[in-house]
Amino acid sequence: MKETKRKGSRTIASIPPALLQQLNQGEIETANLVEWLAIDVVELVKNLLQQSNKLQYLDAVLDALEDIKKPTITLKNATIGQVLLEQVTLNKDEELFAFLSQHPSDMARCWATYMIGCDPALSPQKQLEAIQIFAADSHFGVRETAWMAVRPTISANLALSLQILEPWTLNADANIRRFATESTRPRGVWCAHIEALKDNPELALALLENLRNDSVKYVQDSVGNWLNDASKTQPEFVRAICTRWQEESPSKATLYISKKALRSIEK
């Protein structure tokens, strides 16, 4: 997908009505978080199901959305993805996932990531293979949703997932390298913690080692945040690894990662 270059609105109220209509019809991507939060999810899903000639799935989606006790955009997207997966499985529909995964609307692609993450028929290996294209998406919302969609699978199959993700840290695409650490953060953001990594962060050491001198700030931030998460339960591990890294590769990147990693400890 081509990256959106348009400057986003600063508040929901300031979004031009014509632009909001385009977003709700799935004609364009959101340019920032404000626009992402402004989308009328019900209107968008109705429009996209109509576009794909799958309007018969709409009632099931609407019923599930009605049942959400505390609706957030993340929970709404996860629910839509899960219900659409159930519908395509029931109807042996091989078309809708392809339609959503290649759609101009970034939110449509987000639903596709949850169709992957919620699919019990996919092994952990197959889920991660399928999610990689979304991990490399040009849109920030799709990239964030991608790791959230498969994080439960990663957590439940941690040793295997870490093994699968290790080569991702050597990928030429910085977004894919970043996914390897962001998806496995011990605490993470807006997601359940991975207790095994809070207790034993060294389990993911191979991933971290490959990224300690990454040239891209987007990746550096993720590695630093990963270690900062770990420092809240295993501070000595984080101190030791940062000390060693700074001795072995005292580059600007490593020093930046270390500073970010130690920020909670050194408050």
HELIX and SHEET records of a PDB file:
HELIX    1   1 ILE A   12  SER A   14  5                                   3    
HELIX    2   2 PRO A   17  ASN A   24  1                                   8    
HELIX    3   3 LEU A   33  ALA A   38  1                                   6    
HELIX    4   4 VAL A   41  GLN A   51  1                                  11    
HELIX    5   5 LEU A   55  TYR A   57  5                                   3    
HELIX    6   6 LEU A   58  GLU A   66  1                                   9    
HELIX    7   7 ILE A   73  LEU A   90  1                                  18    
HELIX    8   8 LEU A   96  SER A  101  1                                   6    
HELIX    9   9 ASP A  106  GLY A  117  1                                  12    
HELIX   10  10 PRO A  124  ALA A  135  1                                  12    
HELIX   11  11 PHE A  140  ALA A  156  1                                  17    
HELIX   12  12 LEU A  158  LEU A  165  1                                   8    
HELIX   13  13 GLU A  166  LEU A  170  5                                   5    
HELIX   14  14 ALA A  174  GLU A  182  1                                   9    
HELIX   15  15 GLU A  195  ASP A  199  1                                   5    
HELIX   16  16 PRO A  201  ALA A  204  5                                   4    
HELIX   17  17 LEU A  205  LEU A  211  1                                   7    
HELIX   18  18 LYS A  217  SER A  231  1                                  15    
HELIX   19  19 PRO A  235  GLU A  248  1                                  14    
HELIX   20  20 LYS A  252  ALA A  261  1                                  10    
END                                                                             
